[in-house]
Amino acid sequence: QVQLVESGGGSVHAGGSLRLSCAASGVTNSACMGWFRHAPGKEREAVATIYTGDLITYYADSVKGRFTISQGNAQNTVFLQMNSLKFEDTATYYCAAVAPRGTFGPCTPSPNLYIYWGPGTQVTVSS
């Protein structure tokens, strides 16, 4: 049984940084993992994805240059380093795992294609 647990959310001022962690128990092979976020009144959107086999990544345009997704020492652990946070980054952030992927290229940013989800962690950025 796959279980995802996020940690690291909190409240920061604009310009600050946070680091989110996701531990995926039960994911034993290389897999697509990603961070998504859901703000009130908006649709759930992809922030960043990574394939734990070859570490190919995808970033949403809104976070490029500010956020970094990475894999921990354990293949089933991923991090999201968030720097230069903006008010509009305020959302509940979710870790997701296991999605289809083509032979090459990044993991899909479509949240509907991810099978397993964590409960979410709140990130609040004050301006």
Secondary structure in CASP SS format (residue, H / E / C, confidence):
PFRMAT SS
TARGET T0000
AUTHOR 0000-0000-0000
METHOD secondary structure of the structure
MODEL  1
Q C 1.00
V C 1.00
Q E 1.00
L E 1.00
V E 1.00
E E 1.00
S E 1.00
G C 1.00
G C 1.00
G E 1.00
S E 1.00
V E 1.00
H E 1.00
A C 1.00
G C 1.00
G C 1.00
S C 1.00
L E 1.00
R E 1.00
L E 1.00
S E 1.00
C E 1.00
A E 1.00
A E 1.00
S E 1.00
G C 1.00
V C 1.00
T C 1.00
N C 1.00
S C 1.00
A C 1.00
C E 1.00
M E 1.00
G E 1.00
W E 1.00
F E 1.00
R E 1.00
H E 1.00
A C 1.00
P C 1.00
G C 1.00
K C 1.00
E C 1.00
R C 1.00
E E 1.00
A E 1.00
V E 1.00
A E 1.00
T E 1.00
I E 1.00
Y E 1.00
T C 1.00
G C 1.00
D C 1.00
L C 1.00
I C 1.00
T E 1.00
Y E 1.00
Y E 1.00
A C 1.00
D C 1.00
S C 1.00
V C 1.00
K C 1.00
G C 1.00
R C 1.00
F E 1.00
T E 1.00
I E 1.00
S E 1.00
Q E 1.00
G C 1.00
N C 1.00
A C 1.00
Q C 1.00
N C 1.00
T E 1.00
V E 1.00
F E 1.00
L E 1.00
Q E 1.00
M E 1.00
N C 1.00
S C 1.00
L C 1.00
K C 1.00
F H 1.00
E H 1.00
D H 1.00
T C 1.00
A E 1.00
T E 1.00
Y E 1.00
Y E 1.00
C E 1.00
A E 1.00
A E 1.00
V C 1.00
A C 1.00
P C 1.00
R C 1.00
G C 1.00
T C 1.00
F C 1.00
G C 1.00
P C 1.00
C C 1.00
T C 1.00
P C 1.00
S C 1.00
P H 1.00
N H 1.00
L H 1.00
Y C 1.00
I C 1.00
Y E 1.00
W E 1.00
G C 1.00
P C 1.00
G C 1.00
T E 1.00
Q E 1.00
V E 1.00
T E 1.00
V E 1.00
S E 1.00
S C 1.00
END
